[in-house]
Amino acid sequence: MEHVFTKQEIDKRFNDAKGKTLGEIDIAGDFERTLHNPKITGIAGDVVEHSILGYASDTKQAPDIKIDGVDIEVKTTGVRGDYTKPKTLVAKERITITNVSPNRIKNETFEDSTLWDKLSRTLLAFYLYDSKTVVPASEYANFRFLGYELHAVSEADRKIIKNDWEIVRNFCASQSVIDKKDEAQAAAYSAAKKEMMYLETAPGWKNGPRFAIKKTYANQIIQEYFGKQAAAMSSAVSSYAELDAFLARQSDKYKGMTLREIFASLNLDEKKAKPKQAAHLLMAKILNGNSKNVESDSQFDLVKKSGLVTKIFVLDQKGNKKEDCKFNYRIDFDEFDNSDKDVHDTDVYDYFSNTHFLFAIFQNHGDKGIIENTFLGFKRLTFSDEYLEENLVPVLSRLKELVAGQEFRVWDKVNKFGNVVYNSNGLPRTENNFPKSTEHPFFLRGSGSNSSNKPLKINGYNCYQMQMWLHGNKLLELLNEQNFLQ
């Protein structure tokens, strides 16, 4: 390997760069290229490699450098958030590692694989993506370099990553002939990769997938580096199948219990706790028996790294849906203000493609109140690529038309007599042309404290914060296809 350093040399190079902008660091002239190619990608990584480390980029499937004789892969990643508040910092995007080579991976073991060769020891270089909107490559020159970490994967994380890699390896090995144009093979791969906890692959099978670290896992690495301590994780769980079994065993004692009974078993005062918090409190108890006071399930390391999200789904007395499902994911509309951006590359698509949703299923008993709802068990749900392509992509494509194409509109709501309808505070109610539940299973709906507080501004219109929702009947259909965890 040509690029050889000592730890002392690495410390000096990166510490000298820390706090400077990428433009100030760039002595190799990388930003000059952006004058003729404003959409060039990977400019931050180029600056790290060419100006901090001082070597030319290459595409070899091998670690980039040696530090004190140890092979190290170099990865540069953007960080969003308030640098003075480490808890707010998150990854700008997934961290791509290496290509999936189907015919090669068949004959590899994990320990000797290209993936583990790169991922086992990684130099992560962080810069602050200090913009709420998508910027041209030249503006990266204003982004500040934050520092670096020589990241070593823990043994517990290694087991999960190995299991994720084996999901892909086993799929490739099961195919007598690799044919990326085969629709059935592509669909089977799409289903198989959904079981990965810390890794993902993108794009799809037909376009040559690459292994990447999920944003949720990258978020934890970032927050640990910038000062946030992660909770302890059980090393006994290294796959979703094992997590399912663990959750099923732990939740058996609560099945058939009402919320009132669950509150009592958790030593919670039902008069102080809100019934709708029960799923989070129940998850907290299951994942960590000593936890009684938690904000949400996201405090748990395994949950955060894998991207598992818990939701409540309430059935009525006949087993039908009670209401539509809101996903507490704030859409970044700046992503849709770019007509050239593929909607598959947006954060919202990534969220629904890579998140595993753990639904706590309750049954309502009419007029007895929420506190008497009965816990039926857990179901885990992922959205297949095919389902998202048919039901989510059209909604995201419409959002791009509305935002980038300046077609978004807001108007006063009127009654059947043509008169404007007013809220109790005297302000008129409004409507907009975002996708509705009557048009698609996925749709947008705003939420806010009152109609005078509309912090979101799109195409000159003030709006509530918007979340993606899924029609309750459509979600019920998907959940009915899943078995309770057992």
C-alpha positions as CSV (number, residue, x, y, z in Angstrom):
1,M,0.0,0.0,0.0
2,E,1.3,3.4,-1.0
3,H,-0.4,5.6,1.6
4,V,1.4,4.9,4.9
5,F,1.1,7.0,8.1
6,T,1.8,6.9,11.8
7,K,-0.9,7.7,14.3
8,Q,1.1,10.9,15.2
9,E,1.1,12.0,11.6
10,I,-2.7,11.4,11.3
11,D,-3.4,13.4,14.5
12,K,-1.3,16.3,13.3
13,R,-2.8,16.5,9.8
14,F,-6.4,16.3,11.0
15,N,-5.9,18.5,14.1
16,D,-4.3,21.2,11.8
17,A,-7.4,21.0,9.6
18,K,-10.0,21.0,12.4
19,G,-12.1,24.2,12.5
20,K,-11.1,25.3,9.1
21,T,-13.5,25.4,6.1
22,L,-13.1,22.9,3.4
23,G,-12.2,25.8,1.1
24,E,-9.3,26.8,3.4
25,I,-8.1,23.2,3.6
26,D,-8.2,22.7,-0.2
27,I,-4.6,23.1,-1.4
28,A,-5.0,20.6,-4.2
29,G,-7.4,22.8,-6.2
30,D,-10.5,20.5,-6.0
31,F,-12.9,23.4,-5.7
32,E,-11.6,24.8,-9.0
33,R,-13.3,21.8,-10.7
34,T,-16.6,23.0,-9.4
35,L,-16.5,26.1,-11.6
36,H,-17.1,23.9,-14.6
37,N,-19.0,21.1,-12.9
38,P,-21.3,22.6,-10.2
39,K,-23.0,19.2,-9.6
40,I,-19.7,17.3,-9.0
41,T,-20.2,14.7,-6.2
42,G,-17.9,13.7,-3.4
43,I,-16.1,17.0,-3.2
44,A,-15.7,16.9,0.6
45,G,-14.1,13.4,0.4
46,D,-11.7,14.6,-2.3
47,V,-10.5,17.5,-0.1
48,V,-9.9,15.1,2.8
49,E,-7.9,12.6,0.6
50,H,-6.1,15.1,-1.6
51,S,-5.4,18.0,0.8
52,I,-5.3,16.5,4.3
53,L,-3.9,13.1,3.6
54,G,-2.2,14.1,0.3
55,Y,-2.9,11.2,-2.0
56,A,-4.9,10.7,-5.2
57,S,-8.3,9.0,-5.1
58,D,-8.7,5.5,-6.5
59,T,-11.5,2.9,-6.9
60,K,-9.7,-0.2,-5.6
61,Q,-11.8,-2.5,-3.4
62,A,-9.3,-2.3,-0.6
63,P,-8.7,-0.1,2.4
64,D,-7.2,3.3,1.5
65,I,-4.3,3.8,3.9
66,K,-2.2,2.1,6.6
67,I,-1.8,3.7,10.1
68,D,1.0,2.1,12.2
69,G,0.8,-1.0,9.9
70,V,-3.0,-1.4,10.2
71,D,-5.2,-1.2,7.0
72,I,-7.7,1.7,7.4
73,E,-10.6,2.7,5.2
74,V,-11.2,6.5,4.9
75,K,-14.8,7.8,4.8
76,T,-15.9,11.4,4.8
77,T,-19.4,12.2,6.0
78,G,-21.5,15.3,6.4
79,V,-23.1,16.1,9.8
80,R,-26.3,18.1,10.2
81,G,-27.4,19.9,13.3
82,D,-26.1,22.4,15.9
83,Y,-22.4,21.7,16.6
84,T,-22.8,23.2,20.1
85,K,-25.5,20.7,20.9
86,P,-24.2,17.1,20.2
87,K,-27.6,15.5,20.7
88,T,-28.9,17.3,17.6
89,L,-26.2,16.0,15.3
90,V,-27.1,13.4,12.7
91,A,-25.7,12.0,9.5
92,K,-26.4,13.9,6.3
93,E,-26.8,10.6,4.5
94,R,-25.9,6.9,4.6
95,I,-22.2,6.0,4.5
96,T,-21.4,3.9,1.4
97,I,-18.8,1.2,1.9
98,T,-18.3,-1.0,-1.1
99,N,-20.0,-2.7,-4.1
100,V,-22.0,-5.9,-3.8
101,S,-20.2,-8.3,-6.2
102,P,-22.7,-11.2,-6.4
103,N,-20.3,-13.7,-8.0
104,R,-17.5,-12.8,-5.7
105,I,-19.4,-12.7,-2.4
106,K,-20.6,-16.2,-2.9
107,N,-17.2,-17.6,-2.2
108,E,-16.2,-15.2,0.7
109,T,-16.4,-15.6,4.4
110,F,-17.3,-12.6,6.4
111,E,-13.9,-12.3,8.0
112,D,-12.2,-12.3,4.6
113,S,-14.9,-10.3,2.8
114,T,-14.3,-7.0,1.0
115,L,-16.9,-5.4,3.3
116,W,-15.3,-6.3,6.5
117,D,-11.8,-5.5,5.2
118,K,-13.0,-1.9,4.7
119,L,-15.4,-1.6,7.7
120,S,-13.4,-3.3,10.5
121,R,-11.2,-0.2,11.0
122,T,-12.4,3.1,9.5
123,L,-11.2,6.6,9.6
124,L,-14.3,8.8,9.7
125,A,-13.8,12.4,8.8
126,F,-16.6,14.7,9.7
127,Y,-17.6,18.1,8.3
128,L,-20.6,20.3,9.1
129,Y,-23.2,20.4,6.3
130,D,-24.2,23.9,7.4
131,S,-27.2,24.4,5.1
132,K,-30.9,23.4,5.3
133,T,-31.1,23.3,1.5
134,V,-29.2,21.4,-1.2
135,V,-26.2,23.4,-2.3
136,P,-23.9,23.2,-5.4
137,A,-20.5,21.7,-5.0
138,S,-18.8,25.0,-4.8
139,E,-20.6,26.0,-1.6
140,Y,-19.0,23.0,0.2
141,A,-16.0,25.3,0.5
142,N,-17.9,27.2,3.3
143,F,-18.5,24.0,5.3
144,R,-16.3,23.6,8.4
145,F,-14.2,20.5,9.1
146,L,-15.1,19.1,12.5
147,G,-12.6,16.3,13.2
148,Y,-12.0,12.7,12.7
149,E,-12.3,9.3,14.5
150,L,-10.6,6.0,14.1
151,H,-13.7,4.0,14.5
152,A,-13.4,0.4,15.7
153,V,-16.6,-1.7,15.5
154,S,-17.7,-3.2,18.8
155,E,-18.1,-7.0,19.1
156,A,-21.8,-6.6,19.5
157,D,-22.1,-4.5,16.4
158,R,-19.7,-6.9,14.5
159,K,-22.2,-9.7,15.1
160,I,-25.0,-7.7,13.7
161,I,-23.0,-6.5,10.7
162,K,-21.9,-10.1,10.0
163,N,-25.5,-11.3,10.0
164,D,-26.5,-8.4,7.7
165,W,-23.7,-9.4,5.3
166,E,-24.7,-13.0,5.4
167,I,-28.2,-12.1,4.3
168,V,-26.8,-10.7,1.1
169,R,-24.2,-13.5,0.7
170,N,-26.8,-16.2,1.3
171,F,-29.1,-14.7,-1.3
172,C,-26.4,-14.5,-3.9
173,A,-25.3,-18.1,-3.1
174,S,-28.9,-19.3,-3.5
175,Q,-29.0,-18.1,-7.2
176,S,-27.8,-20.6,-9.7
177,V,-27.4,-17.8,-12.2
178,I,-27.1,-14.1,-11.3
179,D,-29.4,-12.2,-13.6
180,K,-30.1,-8.7,-12.5
181,K,-32.7,-8.2,-15.2
182,D,-34.8,-11.0,-13.8
183,E,-37.9,-9.5,-12.1
184,A,-38.4,-12.4,-9.7
185,Q,-34.8,-12.3,-8.6
186,A,-34.9,-8.5,-8.0
187,A,-38.1,-8.9,-6.0
188,A,-36.6,-11.7,-3.9
189,Y,-33.5,-9.6,-3.2
190,S,-35.6,-6.7,-2.2
191,A,-37.4,-8.8,0.4
192,A,-34.2,-10.4,1.7
193,K,-32.3,-7.1,2.2
194,K,-35.1,-5.7,4.4
195,E,-33.9,-8.0,7.2
196,M,-30.6,-6.1,7.6
197,M,-30.3,-4.1,10.8
198,Y,-27.3,-1.9,10.5
199,L,-26.4,-2.2,6.8
200,E,-28.4,-1.4,3.7
201,T,-27.8,-1.7,0.0
202,A,-28.7,0.8,-2.7
203,P,-29.6,1.2,-5.4
204,G,-31.7,-1.8,-6.3
205,W,-30.6,-5.2,-7.6
206,K,-30.9,-4.2,-11.2
207,N,-28.7,-1.2,-10.9
208,G,-25.7,-2.8,-9.0
209,P,-26.2,-2.3,-5.3
210,R,-23.6,-1.1,-2.8
211,F,-23.2,-1.8,0.9
212,A,-23.8,1.2,3.1
213,I,-24.1,2.0,6.8
214,K,-27.7,3.0,7.6
215,K,-28.2,6.6,8.6
216,T,-29.6,5.5,12.0
217,Y,-26.3,3.6,12.7
218,A,-24.2,6.5,11.5
219,N,-26.2,8.8,13.7
220,Q,-25.2,6.8,16.8
221,I,-21.5,6.8,15.8
222,I,-21.6,10.6,15.3
223,Q,-23.4,11.3,18.6
224,E,-21.1,9.0,20.5
225,Y,-18.1,10.8,19.0
226,F,-19.4,14.3,19.7
227,G,-20.2,13.4,23.3
228,K,-23.4,11.5,23.6
229,Q,-23.2,8.3,25.6
230,A,-25.1,5.4,24.2
231,A,-27.1,3.0,26.4
232,A,-25.9,-0.5,26.8
233,M,-27.1,-3.0,24.3
234,S,-27.8,-6.7,24.8
235,S,-25.1,-8.6,22.8
236,A,-27.5,-11.6,22.7
237,V,-29.4,-10.0,19.8
238,S,-27.7,-9.8,16.4
239,S,-30.6,-10.1,13.9
240,Y,-34.2,-9.1,13.5
241,A,-35.2,-12.7,13.9
242,E,-33.5,-12.9,17.3
243,L,-35.0,-9.5,18.2
244,D,-38.5,-10.8,17.2
245,A,-38.0,-13.8,19.4
246,F,-36.7,-11.7,22.3
247,L,-39.6,-9.2,22.1
248,A,-42.2,-12.1,21.8
249,R,-40.8,-13.8,25.0
250,Q,-40.7,-10.6,26.9
251,S,-44.2,-9.3,25.8
252,D,-46.0,-12.6,26.4
253,K,-46.8,-11.5,30.0
254,Y,-48.7,-8.4,28.8
255,K,-50.8,-10.0,26.1
256,G,-54.5,-9.8,26.9
257,M,-53.9,-7.1,29.5
258,T,-55.7,-3.7,29.4
259,L,-53.7,-0.5,29.5
260,R,-54.9,0.0,33.1
261,E,-53.4,-3.4,34.0
262,I,-50.2,-2.6,32.1
263,F,-49.8,0.7,33.9
264,A,-50.3,-1.1,37.2
265,S,-47.7,-3.7,36.4
266,L,-45.2,-1.0,35.4
267,N,-45.9,0.9,38.7
268,L,-47.1,3.9,36.7
269,D,-49.8,6.3,37.8
270,E,-52.5,6.1,35.1
271,K,-53.7,9.6,36.2
272,K,-50.3,11.1,35.4
273,A,-49.3,9.1,32.3
274,K,-51.1,9.5,29.0
275,P,-52.5,6.2,27.7
276,K,-51.0,6.8,24.2
277,Q,-47.6,6.6,25.9
278,A,-48.2,3.0,26.8
279,A,-46.5,1.5,23.8
280,H,-43.3,3.4,24.5
281,L,-43.4,2.6,28.2
282,L,-44.1,-1.1,27.4
283,M,-41.1,-1.1,25.0
284,A,-38.9,0.5,27.6
285,K,-39.8,-2.2,30.1
286,I,-39.2,-5.0,27.6
287,L,-35.9,-3.7,26.4
288,N,-34.6,-2.6,29.7
289,G,-36.4,-4.0,32.8
290,N,-34.9,-1.3,35.0
291,S,-36.2,1.7,33.0
292,K,-39.4,3.3,34.4
293,N,-39.0,6.9,33.1
294,V,-38.0,7.2,29.5
295,E,-38.9,9.7,26.8
296,S,-39.3,7.1,24.1
297,D,-37.9,3.8,22.8
298,S,-35.2,5.7,20.9
299,Q,-33.1,5.8,24.0
300,F,-32.1,2.2,23.4
301,D,-28.9,1.6,21.5
302,L,-30.2,-1.4,19.5
303,V,-33.3,0.5,18.6
304,K,-31.5,3.6,17.5
305,K,-28.8,1.9,15.4
306,S,-31.2,-0.5,13.6
307,G,-33.8,2.2,12.9
308,L,-36.6,0.3,14.7
309,V,-39.6,2.6,15.3
310,T,-42.5,1.6,17.6
311,K,-46.1,2.6,16.7
312,I,-49.5,2.0,18.2
313,F,-52.3,0.5,16.1
314,V,-55.8,0.3,17.6
315,L,-58.5,-2.0,16.3
316,D,-62.1,-1.5,16.9
317,Q,-64.4,-4.1,18.4
318,K,-64.8,-5.8,15.1
319,G,-61.1,-5.9,14.3
320,N,-61.2,-3.0,11.8
321,K,-59.0,0.1,11.9
322,K,-59.7,2.9,14.2
323,E,-57.7,5.7,12.6
324,D,-55.0,6.6,10.0
325,C,-51.4,6.3,11.0
326,K,-49.1,9.3,11.3
327,F,-45.4,8.8,10.9
328,N,-43.5,11.3,13.1
329,Y,-41.0,12.1,10.4
330,R,-40.6,15.7,9.4
331,I,-40.3,16.1,5.6
332,D,-37.5,18.3,4.3
333,F,-39.2,20.1,1.5
334,D,-35.9,21.6,0.4
335,E,-35.1,18.2,-1.1
336,F,-38.1,18.6,-3.4
337,D,-37.0,22.0,-4.6
338,N,-34.6,20.4,-7.1
339,S,-36.1,19.1,-10.3
340,D,-33.0,17.0,-11.0
341,K,-33.1,15.0,-7.8
342,D,-34.4,11.5,-8.0
343,V,-37.1,11.0,-5.3
344,H,-35.6,7.7,-4.5
345,D,-32.6,9.6,-3.1
346,T,-34.6,11.7,-0.7
347,D,-34.5,11.2,3.1
348,V,-38.2,10.5,3.3
349,Y,-37.9,7.6,0.8
350,D,-34.9,6.3,2.7
351,Y,-36.9,6.4,5.9
352,F,-39.7,4.2,4.6
353,S,-37.4,1.9,2.7
354,N,-35.0,1.2,5.6
355,T,-37.1,1.6,8.8
356,H,-38.6,-1.4,10.6
357,F,-41.8,-0.5,12.3
358,L,-42.8,-2.4,15.4
359,F,-46.5,-2.1,16.0
360,A,-48.1,-2.6,19.4
361,I,-51.5,-3.8,18.5
362,F,-54.4,-2.9,20.8
363,Q,-58.1,-3.5,20.7
364,N,-60.7,-1.0,21.6
365,H,-63.8,-2.0,23.5
366,G,-66.3,0.7,22.6
367,D,-67.3,3.2,25.2
368,K,-65.0,1.9,28.0
369,G,-62.3,4.4,27.1
370,I,-58.6,4.1,25.9
371,I,-57.4,3.0,29.3
372,E,-59.4,-0.3,28.9
373,N,-57.8,-1.1,25.4
374,T,-56.4,-4.6,25.4
375,F,-52.9,-5.4,24.3
376,L,-52.9,-8.1,21.6
377,G,-49.1,-8.3,20.8
378,F,-46.4,-7.0,18.5
379,K,-46.1,-7.1,14.7
380,R,-43.1,-6.0,12.8
381,L,-43.6,-4.4,9.4
382,T,-41.3,-3.2,6.6
383,F,-42.4,-1.7,3.3
384,S,-41.2,-3.6,0.2
385,D,-39.6,-1.7,-2.6
386,E,-42.5,-2.8,-4.8
387,Y,-45.0,-1.4,-2.4
388,L,-43.1,1.9,-2.1
389,E,-42.7,2.1,-5.9
390,E,-46.4,1.8,-6.4
391,N,-47.7,3.8,-3.4
392,L,-45.0,6.2,-2.1
393,V,-43.0,7.2,-5.2
394,P,-46.1,8.8,-6.9
395,V,-46.7,10.9,-3.9
396,L,-43.0,12.0,-3.7
397,S,-43.0,12.7,-7.5
398,R,-46.1,14.9,-7.0
399,L,-44.3,16.7,-4.2
400,K,-41.4,17.5,-6.5
401,E,-43.9,18.8,-9.1
402,L,-45.6,21.0,-6.5
403,V,-42.4,22.4,-4.9
404,A,-39.9,22.5,-7.7
405,G,-42.5,23.4,-10.3
406,Q,-44.1,26.1,-8.2
407,E,-47.5,24.4,-8.4
408,F,-48.2,24.3,-4.7
409,R,-51.2,26.3,-3.7
410,V,-53.1,27.3,-0.5
411,W,-56.6,28.8,-0.4
412,D,-59.3,29.6,2.1
413,K,-61.8,26.8,2.8
414,V,-65.4,27.5,2.0
415,N,-68.7,25.8,2.9
416,K,-71.3,24.5,0.5
417,F,-72.7,28.1,0.3
418,G,-69.4,29.5,-0.8
419,N,-68.7,31.2,2.5
420,V,-65.2,31.2,4.0
421,V,-65.0,28.9,7.1
422,Y,-63.2,30.4,10.1
423,N,-61.4,28.9,13.1
424,S,-62.2,29.8,16.6
425,N,-59.4,32.4,16.7
426,G,-60.9,34.3,13.8
427,L,-58.5,33.1,11.1
428,P,-59.8,31.4,8.0
429,R,-59.4,27.7,7.6
430,T,-57.2,26.8,4.6
431,E,-56.8,23.9,2.2
432,N,-53.9,23.0,-0.1
433,N,-53.1,20.7,-3.0
434,F,-50.8,18.3,-1.3
435,P,-51.6,14.6,-2.0
436,K,-54.8,13.5,-0.1
437,S,-55.9,10.2,1.4
438,T,-58.6,10.0,-1.3
439,E,-55.8,9.9,-3.9
440,H,-53.1,7.7,-2.4
441,P,-52.5,5.3,0.5
442,F,-49.7,7.6,1.6
443,F,-50.7,11.3,2.0
444,L,-49.7,14.5,3.7
445,R,-51.4,16.1,6.6
446,G,-50.3,19.1,8.7
447,S,-50.2,19.5,12.5
448,G,-49.8,22.5,14.7
449,S,-50.9,24.0,18.0
450,N,-53.1,26.6,16.3
451,S,-53.8,28.1,13.0
452,S,-51.8,31.2,13.8
453,N,-48.6,29.2,14.1
454,K,-47.6,28.0,10.7
455,P,-43.7,27.8,10.6
456,L,-43.3,26.0,7.3
457,K,-43.0,28.2,4.2
458,I,-43.4,26.6,0.8
459,N,-43.6,28.6,-2.4
460,G,-44.5,31.7,-0.4
461,Y,-47.3,30.1,1.6
462,N,-47.2,29.6,5.3
463,C,-48.1,26.0,6.4
464,Y,-48.3,23.7,9.4
465,Q,-45.5,21.2,9.8
466,M,-46.2,18.3,7.5
467,Q,-46.0,14.6,8.2
468,M,-46.5,11.6,6.0
469,W,-49.6,9.5,6.9
470,L,-50.8,6.1,5.7
471,H,-54.5,5.3,5.3
472,G,-55.6,3.1,8.2
473,N,-57.3,0.5,6.0
474,K,-54.2,0.1,3.8
475,L,-52.1,-0.3,6.9
476,L,-54.5,-2.9,8.3
477,E,-54.1,-4.9,5.1
478,L,-50.4,-4.9,5.5
479,L,-50.5,-5.8,9.2
480,N,-53.0,-8.6,8.5
481,E,-50.4,-10.2,6.3
482,Q,-48.0,-10.3,9.3
483,N,-48.1,-12.8,12.2
484,F,-47.8,-11.6,15.8
485,L,-44.3,-12.0,17.1
486,Q,-44.1,-15.4,18.8
